[in-house]
């Protein structure tokens, strides 16, 4: 068994299709460029913070965002399902942007969610934006789920834990380079737990150097930054906002 620091340094590897494979709590997980987490051994696709109908929520308050966020988010999710054919699809909470989002959801988009639930188990984890699963859509409601030895939850525990995959914080990274810096959504992990990026088109992001991440990890974490591929970036190479 390698020492913890060495495992943290070396327990990741490039994977097919631009993905990044990580050892997490003794299990292999695959970070995909879409921001989805693939638990291959369990046949489970995990996505966090879709915030469906965020655009229509803002429109109700007079801020006219383009009303295409739900359709765009579902298109990217359908692409992941078509590639991987999961037997389990897990929403890590805040799948709907607010309690009234189900009522605003268009019929065509509701049908697309029903199609995603066909031939697989769909699990809606409770989030802080959507504490109850939608009444008119298929799937199982839960507050947490254990798969492949990992605890799947919406909000990460406030102190370091092992074998946890969470959402809620919408991590993103500012990566410094010789030509300047870029800001991208990212996974963030110390090899013990992982926080997923928001999958929703309008979900936005919080810099991993924000104080909200400070107590989550036992050691400086790695950012798995999204682009055409997933790029591992060390803590030292990340900039603050």
Helices and strands as residue ranges (DSSP letters): H 4-10, E 12-14, G 16-18, E 20-24, E 27-31, E 37-39, G 40-42, E 44-47, H 54-60, H 69-84, E 88-91, H 101-104, H 107-117, E 121-125, E 140-142, E 144-147, E 150-155, E 164-167, E 171-177, E 180-189, E 193-195, E 206-207, G 211-213, E 222-226, E 230-233, G 235-237, E 238-239
